[in-house]
Structure formats: C-alpha cells, structure tokens
Amino acid sequence: MLLEAIYHRPKQNWSYAYDSETVHLRVRTKKGDVDSVKAVAGDKYAWDDTVNKVPMRLFASDSLFDYWEAAVKPPYRRLRYAFQLEKGRHKLWMTERGFVSKQPDNPLQFFDFPFINPIDVFEPPAWVKDAVFYQIFPERFANGDLSNDLEGTEPWGGSPTRDNFFGGDLQGVLNKLDYLSELGINAIYFCPIFEATTNHKYDTADYMKVDPHFGTNGKLKELVDACHRLGIRVLLDAVFNHAGKTFPPFVDVLEKGAESEYADWFHVRDWPLRVENGIPTYETFAFEPIMPKLNTEHPDVKDYLLSAARYWTQEIGIDGWRLDVANEVDHQFWREFRQTIKDVNPDAYILGEIWNDSIMWLQGDQFDAVMNYPFTDAVLDYAAYGKLDGAGLADAIGAQLGGYPRQVGEAAFNLLGSHDTPRLLTICGGDERRMKLAALFQLTYPGVPCIYYGDEIGLDGGQDPDCRKCMVWDEREQNGELLHFYRTLISLRNQNPSLRSMDIRFLHAKEKDKAVVYERICGESGERFIIAMNAGKSGRKLEVPAAKGTWQNVFTGETVKTKAGELAMKLEGYGFAVFKRLDAPAAKI
C-alpha cells in the first residue's frame, strides 16, 4: 500500500455529522491499491463495550485516488476511530499518530470526533433535494406590462446588446407560470430585480425597491404567492459585494469625497474618486467603475444589507437567495447573513456564486450550496467539447463527490449554462444530440439541476450579451421536440427518487472510450435506473453488469431481460438510453 496516498483529517469532508445521530467517516487511498477498509470505532469513555469494526464502501474514485466511506451511529454521540486497511493478506492501521502494523490497544491514539452537537449539523433545506430550478433573466423572459417599459424599449426579439432593453417584467413571468408548471420545474432563480440602471441589474441603486420597469414590491409579492400556489419556490439574486453608481451613499461620496458620512462604506485607496489608466482609485467589482465594492465589515453597511435581506424574506416570502460574487465578501458577513435569513425562514436556500473549490463556505455556517461550475465543466468537456473520455468524466465526478460532505452534494446547484456563459446549444456547436447528452446527465445526477431559460426550446447565443436573448414564445419558432425531451426528463426525475438520490455507480467508463454507463439506485424502494450515453461519432454495443430482471427503455418502451447478470444495449453515435428495472425488490446499498 502506498502510504503517501492514504489521507484522513477530522472534520470538513473527511469526518462530519450527517444528521443528529450519524457520523460519516472517509479515508482516501491510491486508486486500486487497497482491497478493503474498515473503520474501528467506539465511544472513548466506554471503548471496550462499544468498539466495532464497520466496513467502508468505495463510494467514489478519480484519476489518482479511491474514496471510502462508512456511516457510523455513535451510541453516545462521541466517536474515537481508526482505519484498518487491507491488501491481500497485508493489514495496516491508520491512527492520528500514523500507521502501525497492529491494532493499538489504546484508543487515545485514534482520531477523535468529540461530540455531535445538533446546532453544528449542516442541514440544507430538505425541499432542495427534490427541486428542479429554472433561471430567469427578467428583462428578457416576457413583457407583460407595456406601461412600465423604459423609454426606447426595443421590439421583442431583437438582437441583445449590453445596453438595450426589451421590456421583460414580473407581470410577464406571471403570465407564463402555466408554461413553467407544465415544463415541470418547481423552483425559479431570478437574476436581480432591484432598482438599477442596467438591463442586468447587477448595479443596485436601491436594495429595498423592485425596479419600476419590472414592477413594484406588491407585484413581486403577487408573483411569489402565485408561484407558491403552484408549488414553485422563488430565489432572488442579492448583490452584496458591490452596489451601483446611482446607489445614494456612493453618489454622496462622489459629491463630498472623504467628508461624506458614507466614506467608510466603500474601500477607497486614494481621494478623490477617479479612474486612472482604466483602474478606479476605489475597489470595485473587477475594474468596473459603476460597481463600487461595499465595505461589508462596516456596521452600518451590514445593518442596511441584512435589513434588506430580512425584508424580502419575511415580508415578500421568498424562499432563498443567490449571492453574487460571494467569495469576495468576508466570511463573517455571510455568517451573520445566514443567521438573519434562517431566523426568518429556516427552510430558506442560501446559494453562493463561487466558481472554484468552496469547502470553506460549506461548513453549515454560511451557504447551503454554491453554483457548481466544476460540474458544468466536467459535463461540457465530455458531452460538448469532446475533451474527456468516459474515464475522464467518471474521474471528474468522483473528485467532486469525494471533495464535499454528502449533504453538500444533495444541495449542489448543478447548471450547464447561465447569464454568464454561452448558451448550451451554442457550446454544443448547434448539435442537439450533444446537448441532449449534457441535459440527460444533469437531470439524472445527484444534486439540484437548473435550466437556463430558453435552453429547453433551443435558444442559442454566444457569450454575454448574446446569451441573454429574448425568450421565444411563438410555438412555431420553438424546438418542440427538444421541449418534449426536457419535459420528459424533468417528469422522470420528479417521479423517481433514485434519480435524486446520492447513489451513483459507474458501470462502464474507460479511457479512449466515449461511452459511459452509470446506475442510479434508491435504497428504500429498490428502484434502479441504468443510463447509457455515447459521446462518440460511432455506434456502440455494450454489455454492463445489471441486476436480474426486466428492464424497460423509458424513451422507446422496449423491454429487455438481463441474461447472466448483464444488460446488453446498442447506442448510436451521440446516442443514449435510459433503462428502468420493472421488477425491483428492495435494494441493499
């Protein structure tokens, strides 16, 4: 066994409370280097009476490592533990002090999980596990009220620029709720709706007011209530990293300089405020002069922003927040933000915009989830760009599953595109077959899928602003077949808990092979799916391990009986198949 590859450290994703009575233990080993692992665990004050060896399961792998996991229920909420690793006849024990060839008698040398304090247990909202989100860019979704259009509003469906307006508003969304309900989504994430000067509204002027060209605070309340009657949750976008050029405190600082009572609300390097060689003398988002960075450590700034967040959560009844540029705001602010929101609505979903490793924001004291762009990259590199083979996709997914606690994966916000990226269809080179592979994986994968408005009807577009086109409502101009595909997949996910569970197992994922097959299982019901995808040009015939019984291809209706414990299938180039076991007994995982 390669000792240098074996790793464990208490807390974070390696040792954590999954719920008020269960601790998840994990250990990493070199890929293919260890045959089995057991957790040697017990209560530190009653060791002899409680010690037990718990088999660990290999739950994920990447290109370098295997990740093992065991769920342990301490009898008294405390746990001392070590790991027994086996390879052939060779056994090795890993304790906090290192590796030994014999199990120590003294558990004081073992790792320690001191106590499961319920307040420390990270519990994202339960409803999120069953959510399918739909992202709406309000200015481009639907124009339902011509009376609030900005002067110079252009005809619906024109070419988007960074500065033009087409009149999308909240009434437009209200008018299209039946469409969204029929699509099958049950949650909406809105890009910013607060008063601002731009079409994207990421330059907030007033955090307490809906932009008048979108509607009113009362109209938002009407929309939220209507969504709730349809079983649809609502997430708003909060821009707390920076404000806009018309934000009154910033206007005051521009006028009065260092003498302004709001001077400390911002991070000013040099007075007066100005731009030199393209770089402002004050901190901003990127180097954008109209987006001054807020000093979220300042008590008055903090009070203002948290009061605004409380208002929309409590008075309007929204179900959570997406937090823009979240990793550039101090951790303490987010801790107080979480406390504020959860005091009002314990089931509110707090989603941070972070594009990289986010473990330090996902400890249960700040966010419930982040926008899972590493997932996006892996799926697109496989299905759209062709950069990854089957093994590469499985390795990338395994690294993500091993990198975070289980409940983080359950709430992870899995997207394939947004207002910040080119459209999915465009990324796929206009090839609907590739697009369907990406969407299929997204909607049959653990976590929380999010569809960017219009993707389901074939809306295309390059980088911003082209990815922010007007939604197409003329059914003759929509891709009806693609819309049917999305509706079918969303319905399949909503009706089958195995497609929302955290249990995923790759049955076929090899180097230099574009085919991937994986299994999804629900342990409580025994429900099983096998999903196969082929991101290659050539057709493939595959046989994969499968439980005995009758399997049905849910898209064609064809039934197949497994022979000798294998399921045979044929995939066209860029094709797929989804099989459900029809006669599944309760499964043991």
CORZIFEN-V400236 format. One record per helix or strand of 3 or more residues. SS is the DSSP state (~ for helix, > for strand). FROM is the first residue (numbers start at 1). TO is the last residue. If there is no record, write none. Layout:
SS,FROM,TO / SS,FROM,TO
This chain:
~,3,5 / >,15,19 / >,22,30 / >,36,42 / ~,47,50 / >,52,55 / >,57,61 / >,65,72 / >,79,87 / >,90,95 / >,98,100 / ~,107,109 / >,111,113 / ~,118,120 / ~,126,130 / >,132,136 / ~,138,140 / ~,146,148 / ~,170,175 / ~,177,183 / >,187,190 / >,194,196 / >,204,210 / ~,217,229 / >,233,238 / ~,248,259 / ~,263,265 / >,292,294 / ~,299,316 / >,320,323 / ~,326,328 / ~,331,344 / >,349,352 / ~,359,361 / >,369,371 / ~,373,383 / ~,390,403 / ~,406,411 / >,413,415 / ~,424,427 / ~,432,443 / >,448,452 / ~,455,457 / ~,466,468 / ~,475,477 / ~,480,495 / ~,497,499 / >,504,509 / >,515,521 / >,528,534 / >,540,545 / >,550,553 / >,559,561 / >,566,571 / >,576,581
